Amino acid sequence: MACQRGAGREDYCVTDPSSPPRGRGAALNPPTRFEEVHLERDPDWDPSAEPAPRTRFYRDQSATIISFNQSPDIPFGASVNPYRGCEHGCSYCYARPTHEYLGFSSGLDFESRIMLKPDAPALLRRELASPKWQPQEIAMSGVTDCYQPVERRLQITRGCLAVLAEFLNPVAIITKNALVTRDLDFLRVLAGHGAAAVLLSINSLEAELARQLEPRASSPRQRLDAISALAAAGIPVGVLVAPVIPALNDHEIPAVLTAARAAGAGWAGMELLRLPLSVAPLFEDWLARTVPGKREKILGRIRAVRGGKLNDPRFGSRMRGEGIFADHTASLFGVSRRQAGLGEAGPELSVASFRRPGGSQLGLNL
């Protein structure tokens, strides 16, 4: 077993790959793409003697908070990520390789070594107040979930929403955590100016499968309840069926859309599974541990929609896939979406009310 040495941080060793730590999506901690040296465990090592990794948090010293992208596959140009790494622990997460830039592994490190940006609200206020800022929609988040478990205590995302409400700058939130309903006060302020929308990510209604895929995210029932609460509060809310995993949860598309519509969702989107870089072997390991009887069929279907590989990074195909199975999935989603009465896209958010209040507050408590 490999033992990962983070840049300037303590050694952190993998656990037994046949028995992942409770509440974790990955059972491995592979070396990063950038590590030239890694350690191997002694063959007589007893993995049961290794304590389960506890989550550790590190302060991120970023000097800016708004990130920009020019990808033709992504519907937003600006985003804010209050956290790097994600304790939700989704086994398939496309963002896992980003942790390697920090000297961490994309495996267990990604979900147990979390970078915090406590200065995010102050940085966001400074950047929105700058004359250089061109008012536009900000996505929260473009990489990891802005409502992961530690947000309940630290309220960094809530602080950012307070700033966005102060400036009336539009925000689109994507999350799989029902904690988003805690911030209805700021979301109502923004929605009153056509400047807020929320997408709840739900890819299965089967509680056990959801727990295995996304160990520390809210249950499917909790996410549906969050949709109901947001809709009742007048917040535009949709559902994102992502990722759709061929031969595992694709058959649930109609049921997810029907349930989301019944809960109050107004529109729906979908993304096929993609497995960039080190995510592929981590997900293969998850399949072997979790659904060994379906492993080869699932991997075969993934290759069928990715040109014979487990990942196709090309713009234009990486989100949708290609081939007969990708076309069938897209057709199933389109028909199911229309039958459920869901729109194809959410509202276009408005920048008409944007203002630079010079530091004044709306009087809402964090």
N, C-alpha and C positions, 0 to 999 in steps of 0.2 A: 504494500500500500504506500502511496506517496505522501510525503509530508511537505506542505507548502510553506515557504518562507516569504512572508510579505515584506515589502520594501520598508525597512526600518521598524518592522513589527515582529511580534513573537511568532515562532513556528506554530503551525496549526495543522494537525494531522487528520487524515480521513478516518472515518469510522468503518465498521464492517459493511461492505457493499450489499450483503444479503439481508441486512437488517438496518434500515435507515433510522436515524434518531426520530423520536416521536415529534410530530408536528413539522417535519421537514420534508421538502419535495425531493431533494437530491440526497443520494447516499454516498456520493463521491466528491473528492476535492482535488481535481486534476491540476497538474502544473499549468501555469499560464503559457500563452504563446511566446512570451518574452523571457521566460526563465530558462537559462542554459543549464542550470544544475538543480536537481531535485533529489530528495532522499528516498530510499526504499525501506519499508519496514522489514524487520527480521522475520523470517518465515515462521518462527515459533511465537510470534506476537499474538496475544489473546485480545481480540477486539472488544470482548465483553468488559475488559478492564478499563477501556477508554471512556471517560465520562462524555455524556451527550453535550454537544457544543451549546453554550448559552449565547444569546445575542449580545454583541458588544457594539457600542456606538462611538463614533469618532467625529470630531468637529471638522466640517469642510470649510476651507479658508477661501472659497471662491470670492472673487472681487466683483463679479457681476452675476445676475440671476436670470435674465431673459436670454434664451438661446434662440438662434435662428437656423432655419434649414431651407434648402431649395429643392428638396426631393419632389419629383412629380407625383409620387405615390402617396404623399401625405397632404391632407386637406388644410393644413394650417402652416403659417410661416414662423410663428413665434410661440415659445413655450416656456413654462417655469417648472422646474423640478426641485422641490424642497428636500428630496432625499436621493441618495445614490445607493443602489442595492435595495432589496425589498424582502421584508420578512414574510410576506404572503407565501413565498416559497414555491411558486408555480413551476412545475417540473419542465415546462415547455418554454419558459419565458425567453423571448428573443433578445432581451436586454442583458442577459447574463454575461456575455463576453465583454460588456463595457467595464465590468469590475476588474478585468485584467489590466486595464490602464492604470489602476491604482495599486497594482502589486498584489491583488487578491485573486483567488481562484473564482471561476464562474460557477463552481459547484456549491458546496455548503457555505463557503465564504460569502457568496452573493446574498444569501438569505440570513446570515448570522453576523455579518460585519457591515453595519449600516453607517453610511456617511450622512451626517445631519447638517443642515444649513440654517442655523438659528437666526442668522442675519438676513434671511431671505426677505422678510417684510420691509426692513429698512432699505435694502438694496433695491427692491421693487419700487418703493416710493421715490427713491432718488432717480431711478431710470425713467419712470413715468413723468416725473417733474421736469426732466431735461427737454429743452426745445428740440433736441434731435429725435425724440420719440414721435413716431407717426402712429396715431391711434389705430389699433387693429386688434383683432381677436387674439387672445392668449389662450393656449391649451394648457391644462393642468391634468396629467403631466404627459410629456412626450415619451418618457422612458419608463420610470418606475411609478408605482401607484402613490399618489399624493395623500391617500387616506389609509396607508398601512398602519398596523397596530399602534406603533409608538406615537402617531399623530394624536391619539386620544389624550395623551399626557402632555406632549410638547406644544401642540396647537400651532405649528409653523404654517401649515396650509391655511388654517383659520386666520392667522395674521395676514397672510397674503390676500385672502379674500376681503379682509377689512380694508386693505389698501385699494384693491380693485373697486370696491364699492365707494370708497372716498373719491376716486377719480372717475368713476362710472365707465371704466374700461371693460369691454366685453370679455367674458371668459367662457370657455367650454371645458367641462370636466369629464374625464373618463375614469371610472373606478369600479372595483368589484367589492367595495366595502360600504355597508349601510351607514357607516359613520358620517357620510356626506349629509345626512338629514340633520345632524347637529347644527349645521350652518345655514339653516333655512332663513335666518334673519338677514344675512348679507345677500344670499341668493335672491330673496324677495326684492330687495332694493335694486339689484342689478336687473332682475327680470322685469321690473316695472318700467325699465328704459329699453327693453328689448335687448339686453346685454348679458344674458346668462342662458346656458343650456347644459344639461347633464346627460351622460350616457352611462348606464349600468351595464357592465360586461357580464353576460350569462351564457355559458355554453353547454350547460346540462342542468336538468331538473332532478337528476338522481343524486341524492344527498351524499351517498358513499363515494360515488365516482368524483363528485365535486370536491369532497374532502381529500381524496387521494391526489387529484390534479392540482388543487390549490389549497394546501393544508391550513393556512391561517387567514384565509379570506372569509368573508361572510358567507353563510349558507345560501343556496338558491332561494329559499323561502324568505330569508332576511332581505335579499336584494330585491325580490318582487315587492316586499313590503315597503322598501325604500322608494321604489318607483311610485307606489300608491301615495306615499307621504309627499313626495315632490310634486306629483300631479295635483294633489289636493291643495297644495300651497301655491299653485299657479306657476310652477317652474317648468318650462319645457323640458321633457324627459323622454329619452329613447332607450333602446336596447341594442347592445352590440353583441352579436353571436360570434365570439372569438376566443380562442381559435377553434375553427371547425377541424376536427381531426378525422380524416377519412377512415372508415370502418370502425370507429370508436364512438363518436358522438354525433356524426352527421345525420343519423336517423332521427335525432331529437329536434332538429330545426323547426318543424311545424309546431311541436308542443311548446317549445321555448317562446316562439313568436306569439302563439295564442295566449299563453299565460301572461306574457309581458303586456299585450294589448288589454287583457282583462284587468291588469293592475293599473293601467293608465298611460302606458307608453304611447307616444305619438308617431314614432318612426323607428326604423331598424336598419342596422348595417351588419355586414358579415366579413370575416377575414379567414382565409385558410391558414392552417398551421405552416409556419416556416421555421427552419432549424439551422440558423447560421452558425458557422464555426463550431465552437465547443458545445453548443446546445444539442447537436445531433447525438453524440455519444452519451450525454447525460440523459436524454429522452429515451434512447435505446435501452439504457440501463433501467430506467423507470418502467418501461414496458416489460422487460424481462422479470422484474420483481413483482409487478402489479397485475398484468394481464398476459402471462407467458403464453397462453394458448392462442392469443390474438396477435402476438408480436409480429410474426412474419407477414401476416395479412395486412396489418396496419402499415408496416414499413414498405410493403409492396405497393400499396395504394399511394403512399406519400411519394414514392419514386415515380409512380405513374403520372402524378400531377406536377412533378418537378423535373421532367425531362430525363428520367432515369437516375436522378440523384436525390439526396435527402434535402437539398436546398438549391434554390435557383435565385441568386441575388439580383437578377436583371430588373431594372425599372420596367414597369408595365406588366410584369408577370409575377413578381415576388409576393404580391398581396392576393392574387387571384388564382395562380396556377394555370396550367394548360392541359389539354387533352380531354378525353371523353368523361373521365370522372370529375374533373374540375367543371366541365360544362354541365354535367348532371347536377352537381351540388349547387351551382349558380342558378340553374333552372328551378330546382326544388326550393331554394330560398326565395326566388322571385315570386313563384306561385303562392308559397306559404305566406309571404309578406302581404300580398294582395288579398288573399283570403282572410287573413287576420284583420285587415283594415288598417294596416300600418303604412305610413308614408315612406318614401324612398330616402328622404334626407330631412334633417332638422331645420329649424328656422335660420335664416341668415341674420346673424347678430349685428346690432347697430352700434356705430361709433358716434352717432349724432349728439349724444349727451355728454361726451367726454369733456372733462374739465380739469384744470390744474388748480386745486383749492389752496395751494400755498401752505399746506400743513394742517389745515383744519380737519376735524374729525366729524363723523356722522353721529357720534354719541352712542354707538353700539359697543357693548362690552365684549372684550375678548374672553 
